[in-house]
Amino acid sequence: MALQEAPSTPVIEISRAGLVEYEQALARQRQFHQEVVAGTRPNSLILLEHPSVFTAGKRTQDFERPTDGTPVIDVDRGGRITWHGPGQLVGYPIVKLLKPTELVGFVRTLESALIEICSHFGIESQRVEGRSGVWVCDDKGERKISAIGIRVASGVTMHGFALNVSPDLTAFEQIVPCGIDDAAVTSMARELGREISIPEVASIVEKAITAALGKVSA
C-alpha cells in the first residue's frame, strides 16, 4: 500500500537520535517542549530507541509492576506501565495542537498513521474499542503492536508512541503491559515471520507520522 507524500514544505522538524537512555531522552523532550511553547523551536518529532527500561504512566497500579524489584521510571504521561528497548521504534511528537483540548482526537490521529504504517508492510491492524494503541486481531486473539501515551501541557504534546518492530518481547512478561492482562504483545517481525530492521521502517514512519501531525498541529 502506497503512503501519501508528506507536504513539500515540512511543518515538523525531525530529530533522529539513535539509541538514547530514557531519562536523557526525557530531558531532551522537556527542553524541546519548552522551546515549542515559547515559539523558539518548530513543531518536532524525536525518533529513537531506548536501552531496556520500564516506564509507568500516571494510571499504573501496583499489581502491574515487576515483582522482582526491577526498577521502573515513573513519568507524567497518560496510560500505564510499558517496556521500551532495542528493536522498538519510539516517537515523541512535540507539537502545538490546533485543538489542545481534544487529546483523544490527537491519539486517534497517531493510531491512524500507525495503522497505515503497518498496512504498508502487509500487516492488518486496527483499533480496539476501549483500548488505546494499535492491535492485530484475528482468530489467535488480540495482540498489541504499538502503544501510545501522551501528555499535553500549555497546548503542546509530549511523550508519544512505541512501535514494536523487532524487539525481544519477553520483557513484557515481567509486567501487565498497559494494564491489559487478557491480551498479548506482538511485533512486526513476529507478524511477518521474518527479520525487519528499524532502518527499514523508520523512513515510512517519518513520512506517515509527519503527514498526520501536519493535520493537527498549529
C-alpha positions as CSV (number, residue, x, y, z in Angstrom):
1,M,0.0,0.0,0.0
2,A,1.5,3.3,-1.1
3,L,1.7,6.1,1.5
4,Q,0.7,9.7,0.7
5,E,3.6,12.0,0.4
6,A,4.3,14.5,3.2
7,P,3.8,18.2,2.4
8,S,6.7,19.5,0.2
9,T,7.4,22.1,2.9
10,P,7.7,20.1,6.1
11,V,6.0,21.6,9.2
12,I,7.6,19.1,11.5
13,E,11.3,19.1,12.3
14,I,12.6,15.5,12.7
15,S,15.3,14.6,15.2
16,R,16.8,11.2,14.7
17,A,18.5,10.3,17.9
18,G,19.6,6.6,17.7
19,L,19.9,4.7,21.0
20,V,19.3,7.0,23.9
21,E,18.9,6.3,27.7
22,Y,15.3,7.0,28.7
23,E,16.0,9.8,31.2
24,Q,18.3,11.6,28.8
25,A,15.6,11.5,26.2
26,L,13.0,12.7,28.7
27,A,15.3,15.7,29.4
28,R,15.5,16.4,25.7
29,Q,11.7,16.2,25.4
30,R,11.3,18.7,28.1
31,Q,13.7,21.1,26.5
32,F,12.0,20.8,23.1
33,H,8.6,21.2,24.8
34,Q,9.7,24.5,26.5
35,E,11.1,25.8,23.2
36,V,8.0,24.9,21.2
37,V,5.8,26.5,23.8
38,A,8.0,29.6,23.6
39,G,7.9,29.6,19.8
40,T,11.7,29.3,19.5
41,R,11.6,25.8,18.0
42,P,9.3,24.4,15.3
43,N,7.0,21.5,15.9
44,S,9.3,18.5,16.3
45,L,9.3,14.7,16.1
46,I,12.0,12.8,18.0
47,L,12.6,9.2,16.7
48,L,14.9,6.9,18.7
49,E,15.3,3.6,20.5
50,H,15.9,3.1,24.2
51,P,18.0,0.6,26.1
52,S,15.8,-1.8,28.1
53,V,13.6,0.2,30.6
54,F,10.2,0.0,32.2
55,T,8.2,3.3,32.4
56,A,5.0,3.8,34.3
57,G,2.3,6.4,33.4
58,K,0.0,8.1,35.9
59,R,-2.6,5.4,35.9
60,T,-0.2,2.5,36.7
61,Q,-1.3,0.2,39.6
62,D,1.0,-1.7,41.9
63,F,0.0,-5.2,40.6
64,E,1.1,-4.2,37.0
65,R,4.7,-3.6,38.1
66,P,7.5,-6.1,38.1
67,T,7.5,-8.3,41.2
68,D,11.3,-8.9,41.2
69,G,12.4,-5.4,42.1
70,T,13.3,-4.4,38.6
71,P,13.5,-0.6,38.5
72,V,10.6,1.4,37.0
73,I,10.8,5.1,35.9
74,D,7.5,6.9,36.8
75,V,6.6,9.6,34.2
76,D,3.9,12.2,33.7
77,R,2.3,10.7,30.6
78,G,-1.1,9.1,30.4
79,G,-1.5,5.4,30.3
80,R,0.1,2.7,32.5
81,I,3.3,0.7,32.6
82,T,5.1,-0.4,29.4
83,W,8.6,-1.5,28.3
84,H,11.0,0.2,25.9
85,G,14.0,-1.5,24.4
86,P,16.2,-2.1,21.3
87,G,14.1,-3.1,18.3
88,Q,11.3,-0.8,19.3
89,L,10.9,2.5,17.4
90,V,9.8,5.2,19.7
91,G,8.4,8.5,18.5
92,Y,8.0,11.7,20.6
93,P,5.9,14.3,18.8
94,I,6.5,17.8,20.4
95,V,3.8,19.8,18.6
96,K,1.5,22.7,19.3
97,L,-2.0,21.4,18.8
98,L,-4.7,23.2,16.8
99,K,-7.2,21.9,19.3
100,P,-5.4,21.5,22.6
101,T,-8.4,20.1,24.5
102,E,-9.0,17.3,22.0
103,L,-6.4,14.8,23.3
104,V,-8.5,11.8,22.2
105,G,-8.6,13.2,18.7
106,F,-4.8,13.5,18.7
107,V,-4.4,9.9,19.9
108,R,-6.7,8.7,17.1
109,T,-4.6,10.6,14.6
110,L,-1.5,8.8,15.7
111,E,-3.3,5.5,15.7
112,S,-4.5,6.0,12.1
113,A,-0.9,6.8,11.0
114,L,0.4,3.7,12.7
115,I,-2.3,1.5,11.2
116,E,-1.3,2.9,7.8
117,I,2.4,2.1,8.5
118,C,1.5,-1.5,9.4
119,S,-0.6,-1.8,6.3
120,H,2.4,-0.6,4.2
121,F,4.3,-3.7,5.4
122,G,1.4,-6.1,4.9
123,I,0.2,-6.2,8.5
124,E,-3.5,-5.7,9.0
125,S,-4.0,-3.8,12.3
126,Q,-6.8,-1.8,13.9
127,R,-8.1,0.0,16.9
128,V,-9.8,-1.9,19.7
129,E,-12.7,-0.2,21.4
130,G,-11.9,0.9,24.9
131,R,-8.2,0.4,24.4
132,S,-5.6,2.8,23.1
133,G,-2.8,1.9,20.7
134,V,-2.8,-0.3,17.6
135,W,-3.7,-4.0,17.6
136,V,-3.6,-7.1,15.4
137,C,-6.8,-9.1,15.8
138,D,-7.6,-12.5,14.3
139,D,-8.6,-16.0,15.4
140,K,-5.4,-16.1,17.5
141,G,-6.8,-13.2,19.7
142,E,-5.8,-9.5,20.2
143,R,-2.1,-8.6,20.1
144,K,-0.8,-5.1,20.7
145,I,1.8,-3.9,18.2
146,S,2.0,-0.2,19.1
147,A,1.4,1.6,22.4
148,I,0.6,5.3,22.8
149,G,0.9,7.6,25.9
150,I,0.5,11.3,25.6
151,R,0.7,14.4,27.8
152,V,-0.4,17.9,26.8
153,A,0.9,21.0,28.7
154,S,0.5,24.6,27.5
155,G,-1.2,23.2,24.4
156,V,1.9,21.3,23.3
157,T,2.3,17.5,23.3
158,M,4.9,15.3,25.0
159,H,5.6,11.6,25.1
160,G,4.2,9.6,22.2
161,F,4.2,6.1,20.6
162,A,6.2,3.0,20.6
163,L,6.1,0.6,17.6
164,N,7.3,-2.9,18.1
165,V,9.5,-3.6,15.1
166,S,11.7,-6.4,16.2
167,P,12.3,-6.2,20.0
168,D,12.7,-9.1,22.4
169,L,9.1,-9.4,23.6
170,T,10.0,-11.5,26.7
171,A,10.5,-8.3,28.7
172,F,6.7,-7.7,28.6
173,E,6.2,-10.9,30.6
174,Q,7.5,-9.2,33.7
175,I,4.6,-6.7,33.8
176,V,1.0,-6.2,32.9
177,P,1.6,-4.1,29.9
178,C,-0.6,-1.0,29.6
179,G,-2.8,-2.6,32.3
180,I,-4.1,-5.2,30.0
181,D,-3.9,-8.8,31.3
182,D,-6.2,-10.5,28.7
183,A,-4.2,-9.8,25.5
184,A,-0.7,-10.4,24.2
185,V,2.0,-8.1,22.8
186,T,3.4,-8.7,19.3
187,S,5.9,-7.1,16.8
188,M,6.2,-6.5,13.1
189,A,8.8,-9.2,12.9
190,R,6.6,-11.8,14.6
191,E,3.6,-11.0,12.4
192,L,5.6,-11.0,9.2
193,G,7.5,-14.1,10.2
194,R,10.8,-12.5,9.0
195,E,13.5,-10.2,10.2
196,I,12.8,-6.5,9.8
197,S,15.0,-3.6,11.0
198,I,14.5,-0.2,12.4
199,P,16.1,1.5,9.4
200,E,13.7,-0.4,7.1
201,V,10.7,1.0,9.0
202,A,12.0,4.5,10.1
203,S,11.6,6.3,6.7
204,I,8.0,5.1,6.4
205,V,7.2,6.1,10.0
206,E,8.7,9.6,9.4
207,K,6.5,10.1,6.3
208,A,3.3,8.9,7.8
209,I,3.7,10.5,11.2
210,T,4.8,13.9,9.9
211,A,1.9,13.9,7.5
212,A,-0.5,13.1,10.3
213,L,0.9,15.7,12.7
214,G,0.7,18.3,10.0
215,K,-3.1,18.0,10.1
216,V,-3.5,18.5,13.8
217,S,-0.6,21.0,14.7
218,A,-0.7,24.7,14.8
